[in-house]
């Protein structure tokens, strides 16, 4: 009987220790994930106002598998749409917030939110100089890129300069935006 009694005590103690440990881990996880989610939502909100500079507020529009952010100016007028695009660059995932005008014909701005591209090369997609090329450019028929442009050659509508040594990253950004604009356009029709 003593052996059975010791076994029951051991099982009871291990069960209690397991429950306490599990409860503590769950608590820590919940605290951590909510902070991460809050930070992510705040960076998303800031990005919406960066890519839709005239907006002072926004409304979420849910499509089948996409969320659009309808920018609203101080007089209550619609000033454009913002949406997230994700894809792969040379090294891995790229996530960009894109702002377009109401009819999806012109980009207002972009902001790279996440990139694991090679620092000094593809990582330059996060540089303001690269992102500023997208301000006000024609989004349709599509955004194109040019490698090693002669400085005296004028840009065509919807054209950006690829980053020297990082054409794959530049192409990835343009392709992701083009693809998503078509998807959003079709979903809104």
C-alpha positions in Angstrom: 0.0 0.0 0.0 2.9 2.4 0.8 4.2 2.0 -2.8 0.8 2.9 -4.2 0.5 5.8 -1.8 3.9 7.2 -2.9 3.0 6.7 -6.6 -0.2 8.7 -6.1 1.6 11.5 -4.3 4.2 11.6 -7.0 1.6 11.8 -9.7 -0.3 14.5 -7.8 2.8 16.6 -7.3 3.8 16.3 -10.9 0.3 17.2 -12.1 0.2 20.3 -9.9 3.7 21.4 -11.0 2.7 20.8 -14.7 -0.5 22.8 -14.2 1.3 25.7 -12.6 4.0 25.7 -15.2 1.4 25.5 -18.0 -0.6 28.3 -16.5 2.5 30.5 -16.1 3.6 29.9 -19.7 0.1 30.7 -21.0 0.0 34.0 -19.0 3.5 35.0 -20.4 2.5 34.1 -23.9 -0.8 36.1 -23.7 1.0 39.1 -22.4 3.7 39.0 -25.0 1.4 38.4 -28.0 -0.9 41.2 -27.1 2.0 43.7 -26.9 3.3 42.4 -30.3 -0.2 42.7 -31.8 -0.6 46.3 -30.4 2.8 47.3 -31.9 1.9 45.7 -35.2 -1.4 47.5 -35.3 0.2 50.8 -34.5 2.8 50.4 -37.2 0.0 49.5 -39.7 -2.0 52.6 -38.7 1.0 54.9 -39.1 1.8 53.3 -42.5 -1.8 54.0 -43.7 -1.3 57.7 -43.0 2.1 57.7 -44.7 0.8 56.3 -47.9 -2.4 58.3 -47.9 -1.0 61.7 -46.8 -4.3 63.6 -47.1 -6.1 61.2 -44.9 -6.9 62.0 -41.3 -9.0 58.9 -40.7 -9.7 55.6 -42.5 -12.3 52.8 -42.7 -11.6 49.1 -43.2 -13.2 47.6 -46.3 -13.2 43.8 -46.3 -13.0 42.0 -49.6 -12.9 38.3 -50.1 -9.4 37.8 -48.9 -8.1 41.3 -48.6 -8.5 44.3 -46.3 -8.5 47.7 -47.9 -8.2 50.9 -45.9 -10.3 53.8 -47.3 -8.7 57.1 -46.5 -10.9 59.9 -45.4 -9.8 63.6 -45.3 -10.9 66.2 -42.8 -14.0 67.1 -44.8 -15.1 63.5 -44.9 -14.2 62.9 -48.5 -12.5 59.7 -49.8 -8.9 60.4 -50.7 -7.6 57.0 -51.7 -7.1 53.4 -50.8 -4.3 51.7 -48.9 -3.6 48.0 -48.8 -0.8 45.6 -47.8 1.2 43.6 -50.3 3.4 40.7 -49.5 5.8 38.7 -51.6 9.3 37.4 -51.9 12.4 39.3 -52.8 15.9 37.9 -53.3 16.4 36.9 -49.7 12.9 36.5 -48.4 9.6 38.1 -47.4 8.8 41.7 -48.3 5.8 43.5 -46.9 4.7 46.9 -48.2 1.8 49.3 -47.5 0.6 50.8 -50.8 -1.5 53.9 -51.2 -3.4 54.6 -54.4 -5.9 57.1 -55.6 -9.6 56.2 -55.6 -9.6 54.8 -59.2 -6.4 52.9 -58.7 -4.7 54.7 -61.6 -1.9 56.5 -59.6 0.2 55.6 -56.6 0.2 58.1 -53.7 3.1 56.5 -51.8 4.5 53.2 -50.5 6.1 52.2 -47.3 8.2 49.1 -46.8 7.1 47.6 -43.5 9.2 44.4 -43.5 12.2 43.3 -45.5 15.0 40.7 -45.0 16.8 41.7 -48.2 20.6 41.9 -48.2 21.8 45.1 -46.4 23.4 47.5 -48.7 21.9 45.9 -51.8 18.2 44.8 -51.8 17.9 46.3 -48.4 17.9 49.7 -50.1 14.2 49.1 -50.9 13.6 50.5 -47.4 15.6 53.7 -48.3 13.4 56.8 -48.7 15.1 57.6 -52.0 13.9 54.3 -53.5 10.4 54.6 -52.1 10.0 58.2 -53.2 10.1 57.0 -56.8 6.6 55.6 -56.4 5.0 58.9 -55.3 2.5 59.9 -57.9 3.5 57.5 -60.6 1.0 55.9 -62.9 -0.1 52.5 -61.6 -1.8 51.4 -64.8 -1.2 49.7 -67.1 1.6 48.7 -64.8 4.7 49.8 -62.9 8.0 49.0 -64.7 11.6 49.3 -63.7 14.8 50.2 -65.6 18.3 49.0 -64.9 21.2 51.4 -65.3 19.2 54.3 -66.7 21.2 57.0 -68.5 20.7 60.1 -66.2 19.7 62.2 -69.2 17.0 59.8 -70.4 13.6 60.9 -69.1 11.5 58.4 -67.2 8.3 57.1 -68.8 5.0 57.1 -66.9 4.9 54.3 -64.3 8.7 53.7 -64.4 11.1 53.5 -61.6 14.9 53.1 -61.4 16.0 49.6 -60.2 18.5 49.6 -57.4 22.0 48.9 -58.8 23.0 45.4 -57.8 19.6 44.6 -56.5 17.4 44.3 -59.6 15.6 41.2 -58.2 14.4 43.2 -55.1 13.4 46.2 -57.3 11.5 43.9 -59.7 9.9 42.1 -56.7 8.5 45.4 -55.3 7.1 46.5 -58.7 5.6 43.0 -59.4 4.0 42.7 -56.0 2.3 46.2 -56.4 1.2 45.5 -60.0 -0.3 42.1 -59.0 -2.2 43.5 -56.0 -3.5 46.5 -57.9 -5.0 44.1 -60.5 -6.5 42.0 -57.7 -8.0 45.0 -55.9 -9.3 46.4 -59.2 -11.1 43.2 -60.1 -12.5 42.8 -56.6 -14.0 46.3 -56.6 -15.7 45.8 -60.0 
